[in-house]
Amino acid sequence: MYRRFRDLREDHDLSQDTLASLLHISQATYSRYESGVLDIPSAALITLAAYYHTSTDYLLGLTDVPEPYPVKK
């Protein structure tokens, strides 16, 4: 389900353990996010989008544009 999570992780040569640590969860839980067994909480989704400098829509497959949205001032 969350193919982009795995693709981005692998493109950045990161392990599931590294991202699990970033999110303060176990590697098993992160693995379940990647496989779609567990829905990813919004806070974790936002953290990953910020980490990868992309949008949550891109992570969720709602857009193919990886650039983040401009910040409103």
C-alpha positions as CSV (number, residue, x, y, z in Angstrom):
1,M,0.0,0.0,0.0
2,Y,2.7,2.5,1.0
3,R,5.1,1.7,-1.8
4,R,6.7,5.2,-1.7
5,F,7.7,4.7,1.9
6,R,9.9,1.7,1.0
7,D,11.1,3.3,-2.3
8,L,12.2,6.5,-0.5
9,R,13.9,4.6,2.3
10,E,15.8,2.5,-0.2
11,D,16.7,5.4,-2.4
12,H,18.2,7.1,0.6
13,D,20.0,3.9,1.7
14,L,18.2,3.8,5.0
15,S,17.2,0.9,7.1
16,Q,13.8,0.4,8.7
17,D,15.6,0.6,12.0
18,T,16.8,4.1,11.2
19,L,13.3,5.4,10.4
20,A,11.8,3.5,13.3
21,S,14.2,5.3,15.6
22,L,13.3,8.7,14.0
23,L,9.6,7.9,14.7
24,H,10.2,6.5,18.1
25,I,8.7,3.1,17.2
26,S,9.9,-0.4,16.8
27,Q,11.3,-1.7,13.5
28,A,8.4,-4.2,13.3
29,T,5.8,-1.3,13.6
30,Y,7.6,0.6,10.8
31,S,7.6,-2.5,8.7
32,R,3.9,-2.8,9.2
33,Y,3.5,0.8,8.0
34,E,5.4,0.0,4.8
35,S,3.4,-3.1,4.1
36,G,0.1,-1.4,4.8
37,V,-0.8,-3.8,7.6
38,L,-1.0,-0.7,9.9
39,D,-2.2,2.7,8.8
40,I,0.5,5.3,9.5
41,P,-0.5,7.9,12.1
42,S,-0.7,11.5,10.8
43,A,2.1,12.6,13.1
44,A,4.5,10.0,11.7
45,L,3.4,10.9,8.2
46,I,4.2,14.5,8.8
47,T,7.6,13.6,10.3
48,L,8.5,11.5,7.3
49,A,7.4,14.2,4.8
50,A,9.6,16.7,6.6
51,Y,12.5,14.3,6.8
52,Y,12.3,13.5,3.1
53,H,11.5,17.2,2.1
54,T,8.4,16.2,0.3
55,S,4.6,16.4,0.9
56,T,2.3,14.0,2.7
57,D,0.3,13.8,-0.6
58,Y,3.4,12.5,-2.4
59,L,4.0,9.9,0.4
60,L,0.4,8.7,0.1
61,G,0.5,8.5,-3.7
62,L,-2.0,11.3,-4.2
63,T,0.5,13.2,-6.4
64,D,3.5,12.3,-8.4
65,V,5.2,15.6,-7.7
66,P,7.8,15.0,-5.0
67,E,8.5,18.7,-4.2
68,P,6.8,20.0,-1.0
69,Y,4.1,22.6,-1.1
70,P,5.3,26.2,-0.6
71,V,5.0,27.4,2.9
72,K,2.4,30.2,3.4
73,K,3.6,33.3,5.2
